[in-house]
Amino acid sequence: MAPNQQDFDTKAPKSPEQLGIPSALVTDLVLRRILLDGKASVASLSRSLALHPGLVDNMVQELRDKKEIEVLGMEGRNYTIALTQFGQNHATDRMSQTRYAGAAPVSLDVYRAVVARQRLAVSVNREILKEAFSDLVIADELLDELGPALNANGAMFLYGPPGTGKTSIAERVVRISPDLVLVPRAVEVDGQIISVYDETVHIPADEQSHDLDPRWVLCNRPRVVVGGELTGAMLDLTYDQSSGVYLAPLQMKANNGVMIIDDFGRQVLTPDQLLNRWIVPLDRRIDYLSLNYGVSFDVPFDVKVVLSTNLDPSDLGDEAFFRRIQTKIFIGSITQDAFDWILSRVAQAMGVGCNAESAEYLRMMCIQEGGDLRPYLPADVCKLVKAVAQYEGTQPTLSQSNIDRALGLYYTHDPEDSDGHGKSGNRPSIEKILDAHEVSGAASGPVSNF
């Protein structure tokens, strides 16, 4: 579902005044773009700067009148233009301030208004939640905890042992609001340009409205996932010296969507530092940013924050910290029925022979070796069984001997254990989560279980 563009005043402006940003900034963009390209046309400038062709044509005429642009000739139905010597001098001077020559920015006021009207307002029930998590099998008891947590404002905290599906659940939270939102390519603040649109975060809709201001991109609601690499600098504006442009912080890119902090507590940025940075945003839904010369401004903080960890919550923060994260959900191991369900789907997808006896034996051995059942185990064991079969030149089946052989490779064991199959209590060194892509080709239906 696309947003109502009339509500946002995001039809393509046809005059510099309608852009809502300094006209000198737009002129500089035109000059820098032509300087970089050598020569240009109204059509090429319109595409590069995300401006209406009529607006670009008017600006080109103004620059011709100022003797900064000259017409070289015609190419098809478009005339080709280039900078005069006077125009080159002007463009070179402006290039020394910033090398940015991309899409024209939108104003900060319009950006605030658009984000406010696209606010992520969550209202789910059990059926909606089941649809959002349709490729996972989740117990009703867990769904009944996730639902109210999603409906509540504020951050959500998922905790539990490794490999129980916390990340898979967190990554699907954005599905509860499958509508489309408008994301600006860039925002102007005090004459400076902040780049917001990020191809690694924002997924554009297949069809963009023909009358939409091209400075905006119609996208799925954003989902930002960050793990142990998170630093404090990533939550503030970053000034790119080479281009003279600011890069938006992660939470600004995530506006109107979800931001997932995975492996929470393992970042260079400590939980206390994160809380201190986000006390105001979490409480007031407003974030304060600063340009590198001291000018501060506020932007919306319309982000559903999901924290996921396998650490002991008591080691992560004090009472004040958890008071600001009001919904906390434990994600534990899976049931035997859930394990069997996953195994049947995974085995079918991977072409591994499996029956009820195979499932029962694998369950027993996984509990003996690891202590409980985790959703990633069926996929990992089936992969190893296939590897064994390839080595032996046989058909992959979950026979007892193949299961023993796979688990012997999978778990570490006490060297003093003569048969190598005593209970180790050790888990794989790398946390793995079964995801939908691992079972592509399976019969329709859920493919993993929590």
C-alpha positions as CSV (number, residue, x, y, z in Angstrom):
1,M,0.0,0.0,0.0
2,A,1.5,3.3,-1.0
3,P,1.2,6.4,1.1
4,N,-1.1,9.2,0.0
5,Q,1.3,11.5,-1.7
6,Q,-1.0,14.5,-1.6
7,D,-0.7,14.4,2.2
8,F,3.0,14.9,1.9
9,D,3.2,17.5,-0.8
10,T,5.7,15.3,-2.7
11,K,4.7,15.9,-6.3
12,A,7.6,16.9,-8.4
13,P,8.3,20.7,-8.0
14,K,8.4,22.6,-11.3
15,S,10.2,25.8,-10.0
16,P,13.2,26.3,-7.7
17,E,10.9,28.0,-5.1
18,Q,8.8,24.9,-4.7
19,L,11.9,22.8,-3.8
20,G,12.0,24.3,-0.3
21,I,15.8,24.5,-0.3
22,P,18.2,27.4,-1.1
23,S,18.2,28.1,-4.8
24,A,22.0,28.7,-4.7
25,L,22.4,25.1,-3.5
26,V,20.5,23.9,-6.6
27,T,22.5,26.1,-8.9
28,D,25.7,24.7,-7.5
29,L,24.4,21.1,-8.1
30,V,23.8,21.9,-11.7
31,L,27.2,23.5,-12.2
32,R,29.1,20.7,-10.5
33,R,27.2,18.0,-12.4
34,I,28.1,19.6,-15.7
35,L,31.7,20.1,-14.6
36,L,32.0,16.4,-13.7
37,D,30.3,15.2,-16.9
38,G,32.0,17.6,-19.3
39,K,28.7,18.1,-21.2
40,A,25.1,17.4,-20.4
41,S,21.5,17.8,-21.5
42,V,18.4,18.8,-19.6
43,A,17.3,15.1,-19.6
44,S,20.6,13.9,-18.2
45,L,20.7,16.6,-15.5
46,S,17.1,15.8,-14.6
47,R,18.0,12.2,-14.0
48,S,21.2,12.9,-12.1
49,L,19.8,15.6,-9.9
50,A,16.3,14.0,-9.4
51,L,14.6,17.2,-10.6
52,H,11.7,17.8,-12.9
53,P,12.9,18.5,-16.5
54,G,10.9,21.8,-16.7
55,L,12.7,23.0,-13.5
56,V,16.1,22.1,-14.9
57,D,15.3,23.7,-18.2
58,N,14.5,27.0,-16.4
59,M,17.7,26.9,-14.4
60,V,19.8,26.2,-17.6
61,Q,18.2,29.2,-19.2
62,E,19.1,31.4,-16.2
63,L,22.7,30.1,-16.3
64,R,22.9,30.8,-20.0
65,D,21.7,34.4,-19.3
66,K,24.6,34.7,-16.8
67,K,27.1,33.4,-19.4
68,E,27.9,30.3,-17.3
69,I,26.5,27.8,-19.8
70,E,26.6,27.5,-23.6
71,V,24.8,25.3,-26.0
72,L,27.0,23.0,-28.1
73,G,24.4,21.6,-30.4
74,M,21.6,19.1,-30.7
75,E,21.7,15.3,-29.9
76,G,18.5,13.9,-31.1
77,R,15.7,15.9,-29.5
78,N,17.9,17.3,-26.7
79,Y,20.3,20.2,-26.9
80,T,23.8,19.6,-25.4
81,I,25.2,22.1,-23.0
82,A,28.6,22.7,-21.4
83,L,30.2,25.3,-19.1
84,T,31.8,28.4,-20.3
85,Q,35.1,29.4,-18.9
86,F,33.3,31.7,-16.5
87,G,31.0,28.8,-15.5
88,Q,34.0,26.4,-15.1
89,N,35.6,28.9,-12.7
90,H,32.4,29.1,-10.7
91,A,31.8,25.4,-10.7
92,T,35.5,24.7,-9.7
93,D,35.1,27.1,-6.8
94,R,31.9,25.4,-5.6
95,M,33.6,22.0,-6.0
96,S,36.1,23.0,-3.5
97,Q,33.3,23.3,-0.9
98,T,31.7,20.0,-1.7
99,R,32.0,17.5,-4.5
100,Y,28.4,16.3,-4.2
101,A,26.6,16.3,-7.5
102,G,23.8,13.8,-6.9
103,A,20.1,14.0,-6.2
104,A,18.9,17.4,-4.8
105,P,17.9,17.2,-1.1
106,V,14.5,17.8,0.5
107,S,14.0,20.3,3.2
108,L,14.3,19.3,6.9
109,D,10.8,20.5,7.6
110,V,9.2,18.4,4.8
111,Y,11.3,15.4,6.0
112,R,9.9,15.7,9.5
113,A,6.4,16.0,8.2
114,V,6.7,12.9,6.0
115,V,8.2,10.8,8.7
116,A,5.5,11.9,11.2
117,R,2.7,10.9,8.8
118,Q,4.3,7.6,8.0
119,R,4.7,6.7,11.6
120,L,5.1,2.9,12.3
121,A,1.8,2.4,14.2
122,V,1.7,-1.3,15.1
123,S,-1.6,-3.0,15.9
124,V,-1.5,-6.7,15.6
125,N,-3.5,-9.8,16.7
126,R,-2.6,-13.4,16.7
127,E,-3.7,-14.0,13.1
128,I,-1.7,-11.0,11.8
129,L,1.3,-12.2,13.7
130,K,1.0,-15.7,12.3
131,E,1.0,-14.3,8.8
132,A,4.0,-12.1,9.5
133,F,5.9,-15.2,10.8
134,S,4.5,-17.6,8.3
135,D,7.8,-19.1,7.4
136,L,8.6,-19.8,11.1
137,V,6.7,-22.2,13.4
138,I,6.2,-20.3,16.7
139,A,4.3,-21.6,19.7
140,D,1.1,-19.8,20.5
141,E,2.5,-19.0,23.9
142,L,5.4,-17.1,22.4
143,L,3.1,-15.4,19.9
144,D,1.0,-14.2,22.7
145,E,4.0,-12.5,24.3
146,L,5.3,-11.1,21.0
147,G,2.0,-9.5,20.0
148,P,1.5,-7.2,23.0
149,A,5.3,-6.4,22.9
150,L,4.9,-5.2,19.3
151,N,1.8,-3.2,20.0
152,A,3.5,-1.4,22.9
153,N,5.5,1.6,22.1
154,G,9.2,1.5,22.7
155,A,12.1,-1.0,22.4
156,M,11.7,-4.7,22.6
157,F,14.3,-7.0,24.3
158,L,14.7,-10.7,23.2
159,Y,17.0,-12.8,25.3
160,G,17.8,-16.5,25.7
161,P,20.5,-19.1,24.8
162,P,22.3,-19.1,21.4
163,G,20.6,-20.5,18.4
164,T,17.0,-20.3,19.6
165,G,15.8,-18.0,16.8
166,K,16.0,-14.5,18.4
167,T,17.5,-13.0,15.3
168,S,15.1,-14.7,12.9
169,I,12.2,-13.4,14.9
170,A,13.6,-9.9,15.1
171,E,14.3,-9.7,11.4
172,R,10.7,-10.4,10.6
173,V,9.2,-7.7,12.9
174,V,9.1,-5.3,9.9
175,R,6.6,-7.6,8.2
176,I,3.8,-6.5,10.5
177,S,3.6,-3.3,8.5
178,P,3.9,-4.3,4.9
179,D,3.0,-0.9,3.5
180,L,5.3,1.4,1.6
181,V,7.0,4.6,2.8
182,L,8.8,7.5,1.2
183,V,12.5,7.8,1.8
184,P,14.4,11.0,0.8
185,R,17.6,10.6,-1.2
186,A,19.1,13.4,0.9
187,V,18.0,16.1,3.4
188,E,19.3,19.7,3.5
189,V,20.2,21.3,6.8
190,D,21.8,24.8,7.1
191,G,22.9,24.5,3.5
192,Q,24.6,21.1,4.1
193,I,23.5,17.9,2.5
194,I,22.8,14.7,4.5
195,S,22.7,11.5,2.5
196,V,19.8,9.3,3.7
197,Y,18.9,6.8,1.0
198,D,21.0,3.7,1.3
199,E,20.7,0.8,-1.2
200,T,21.9,-1.7,1.5
201,V,19.0,-0.7,3.7
202,H,16.1,0.7,1.6
203,I,14.3,-1.6,-0.8
204,P,12.5,0.4,-3.5
205,A,9.1,-0.6,-4.7
206,D,8.8,-2.2,-8.1
207,E,6.8,0.8,-9.4
208,Q,7.4,4.4,-8.5
209,S,4.6,6.9,-8.9
210,H,5.0,8.9,-12.1
211,D,4.1,12.2,-10.4
212,L,6.3,11.6,-7.3
213,D,9.0,14.1,-6.6
214,P,12.0,12.1,-7.7
215,R,14.0,13.3,-4.7
216,W,11.9,10.7,-2.8
217,V,12.0,6.9,-3.3
218,L,9.0,4.7,-2.5
219,C,10.3,1.8,-0.4
220,N,9.4,-1.0,1.9
221,R,9.6,-0.1,5.5
222,P,13.4,-0.1,6.3
223,R,15.1,-2.7,8.4
224,V,18.5,-2.0,9.8
225,V,20.4,-4.9,11.4
226,V,23.7,-4.2,13.3
227,G,25.7,-6.5,15.5
228,G,29.0,-6.4,17.3
229,E,30.4,-3.8,14.9
230,L,28.1,-1.1,16.3
231,T,30.0,2.0,17.6
232,G,28.9,5.3,19.0
233,A,30.0,7.1,15.8
234,M,27.5,5.1,13.8
235,L,24.7,6.7,15.7
236,D,25.8,10.3,14.8
237,L,26.3,12.2,11.6
238,T,29.4,11.2,9.7
239,Y,31.1,13.9,7.6
240,D,32.7,12.5,4.5
241,Q,35.8,14.7,3.9
242,S,36.2,13.5,0.3
243,S,32.7,14.6,-0.8
244,G,31.8,17.2,1.7
245,V,28.5,15.4,2.5
246,Y,27.2,14.1,5.8
247,L,26.0,10.5,6.0
248,A,22.9,9.8,8.1
249,P,23.2,7.7,11.2
250,L,21.7,4.2,11.3
251,Q,18.6,5.2,13.3
252,M,17.8,8.0,10.8
253,K,18.1,5.5,7.9
254,A,15.7,3.2,9.9
255,N,13.0,5.8,10.4
256,N,9.5,4.5,9.9
257,G,10.9,1.0,10.3
258,V,12.8,-1.4,12.5
259,M,16.4,-1.3,13.9
260,I,17.8,-4.6,15.3
261,I,20.8,-4.6,17.5
262,D,21.9,-8.2,17.4
263,D,24.4,-9.8,19.9
264,F,23.5,-6.9,22.2
265,G,26.2,-6.4,24.9
266,R,29.1,-7.5,22.7
267,Q,29.5,-4.1,21.0
268,V,32.3,-1.7,21.5
269,L,29.5,0.6,22.5
270,T,28.5,-0.5,26.0
271,P,24.8,-0.9,27.0
272,D,25.2,2.1,29.3
273,Q,26.6,4.2,26.5
274,L,23.8,3.3,24.2
275,L,21.2,4.1,26.9
276,N,22.8,7.5,27.5
277,R,22.8,8.2,23.8
278,W,19.2,7.2,23.3
279,I,17.5,8.3,26.6
280,V,15.7,11.2,24.8
281,P,15.0,9.4,21.5
282,L,13.4,6.4,23.3
283,D,11.3,8.6,25.6
284,R,10.3,11.5,23.2
285,R,10.7,10.0,19.7
286,I,13.1,12.8,18.8
287,D,16.8,12.6,18.1
288,Y,19.3,15.5,18.2
289,L,22.2,15.6,15.7
290,S,25.0,18.1,15.1
291,L,26.9,19.3,12.1
292,N,30.6,19.4,12.5
293,Y,30.7,23.1,13.0
294,G,28.3,23.0,16.0
295,V,24.8,23.6,14.5
296,S,22.4,21.2,16.2
297,F,18.9,20.2,15.0
298,D,16.3,17.5,15.7
299,V,15.0,14.7,13.5
300,P,12.2,12.2,14.2
301,F,13.1,8.9,15.9
302,D,10.3,6.7,14.6
303,V,12.1,3.4,15.0
304,K,11.0,0.1,16.6
305,V,14.2,-0.9,18.3
306,V,14.7,-4.6,18.9
307,L,17.6,-5.8,21.1
308,S,18.7,-9.4,20.9
309,T,21.2,-11.1,23.2
310,N,22.3,-14.5,24.5
311,L,24.0,-12.9,27.5
312,D,22.6,-12.8,31.0
313,P,20.3,-9.7,31.1
314,S,21.6,-8.8,34.6
315,D,25.0,-8.3,33.1
316,L,23.8,-5.8,30.6
317,G,22.3,-3.0,32.5
318,D,20.8,-1.7,35.7
319,E,17.2,-1.0,36.7
320,A,17.1,2.3,34.9
321,F,18.2,0.7,31.7
322,F,15.5,-2.0,31.8
323,R,12.8,0.5,32.8
324,R,13.2,2.1,29.4
325,I,12.9,-1.2,27.7
326,Q,9.5,-2.3,28.9
327,T,9.0,-5.5,26.9
328,K,11.4,-8.4,27.5
329,I,10.8,-11.8,26.0
330,F,12.7,-15.0,26.7
331,I,13.3,-17.2,23.7
332,G,14.2,-20.8,24.7
333,S,14.7,-24.2,23.2
334,I,12.1,-25.9,21.0
335,T,9.7,-28.8,21.7
336,Q,10.2,-32.3,20.3
337,D,7.2,-31.9,18.0
338,A,8.7,-28.6,16.7
339,F,12.1,-30.3,16.1
340,D,10.4,-33.1,14.2
341,W,8.5,-30.6,12.0
342,I,11.7,-28.8,11.1
343,L,13.6,-32.0,10.4
344,S,10.9,-33.3,8.0
345,R,10.9,-30.1,6.0
346,V,14.7,-29.7,6.0
347,A,15.3,-33.4,5.0
348,Q,12.8,-33.1,2.2
349,A,14.4,-29.9,0.9
350,M,17.9,-31.3,1.0
351,G,17.0,-34.7,-0.4
352,V,17.9,-36.6,2.8
353,G,16.0,-39.8,3.6
354,C,14.2,-39.5,7.0
355,N,11.5,-41.3,8.9
356,A,9.9,-41.3,12.4
357,E,12.7,-43.5,13.8
358,S,15.3,-41.2,12.4
359,A,13.7,-38.2,14.1
360,E,13.4,-39.9,17.4
361,Y,17.0,-41.1,17.4
362,L,18.4,-37.7,16.3
363,R,16.3,-36.0,19.0
364,M,17.7,-38.3,21.6
365,M,21.3,-37.9,20.5
366,C,21.0,-34.1,20.3
367,I,19.7,-33.9,23.8
368,Q,22.4,-36.3,25.0
369,E,25.1,-34.3,23.3
370,G,23.9,-30.7,23.6
371,G,21.4,-30.8,26.5
372,D,18.3,-29.5,24.6
373,L,16.9,-29.0,21.1
374,R,17.7,-26.0,18.9
375,P,16.0,-25.1,15.6
376,Y,19.3,-25.0,13.6
377,L,20.3,-28.6,14.4
378,P,18.2,-30.4,11.7
379,A,19.8,-28.4,8.9
380,D,23.3,-28.7,10.2
381,V,23.0,-32.5,10.7
382,C,21.4,-33.0,7.3
383,K,24.3,-31.1,5.7
384,L,26.8,-33.3,7.4
385,V,24.9,-36.5,6.4
386,K,25.0,-35.3,2.8
387,A,28.7,-34.7,3.1
388,V,29.3,-38.2,4.5
389,A,27.2,-39.7,1.7
390,Q,29.1,-37.8,-1.0
391,Y,32.4,-39.1,0.5
392,E,31.1,-42.7,0.6
393,G,29.3,-42.6,-2.7
394,T,25.9,-43.5,-1.1
395,Q,22.5,-42.0,-0.9
396,P,22.1,-39.6,2.0
397,T,19.8,-41.0,4.7
398,L,19.4,-40.3,8.4
399,S,20.3,-43.8,9.5
400,Q,21.6,-44.3,13.0
401,S,25.1,-44.8,11.8
402,N,25.0,-41.6,9.6
403,I,23.6,-39.6,12.5
404,D,26.3,-40.9,14.8
405,R,29.0,-40.0,12.3
406,A,27.5,-36.5,11.7
407,L,27.3,-35.7,15.4
408,G,30.8,-37.0,15.9
409,L,31.9,-34.3,13.5
410,Y,29.6,-31.7,14.9
411,Y,30.2,-31.8,18.6
412,T,33.5,-31.6,20.5
413,H,34.2,-34.4,22.9
414,D,36.5,-35.2,25.8
415,P,39.7,-36.8,24.4
416,E,39.7,-39.2,27.4
417,D,36.3,-40.6,26.3
418,S,37.4,-43.8,24.5
419,D,34.3,-44.1,22.2
420,G,34.2,-40.4,21.5
421,H,30.4,-40.2,22.2
422,G,30.2,-39.3,25.8
423,K,28.0,-36.3,26.6
424,S,30.2,-33.3,25.9
425,G,27.9,-30.5,26.9
426,N,29.5,-28.4,24.2
427,R,27.7,-26.5,21.5
428,P,28.9,-25.5,18.1
429,S,31.3,-22.6,18.2
430,I,29.2,-20.6,15.7
431,E,25.6,-19.7,16.3
432,K,23.4,-20.8,13.4
433,I,19.8,-20.1,12.7
434,L,17.8,-22.0,10.2
435,D,16.3,-19.6,7.8
436,A,13.9,-19.8,4.9
437,H,16.6,-19.8,2.2
438,E,18.1,-23.0,3.6
439,V,15.1,-25.0,2.7
440,S,14.2,-23.5,-0.7
441,G,12.4,-26.2,-2.7
442,A,10.7,-27.6,0.4
443,A,7.0,-28.4,0.4
444,S,4.8,-25.4,1.2
445,G,4.5,-24.8,4.9
446,P,6.6,-23.7,7.8
447,V,10.3,-24.3,7.5
448,S,11.6,-23.6,10.9
449,N,10.4,-23.6,14.5
450,F,10.8,-21.8,17.7
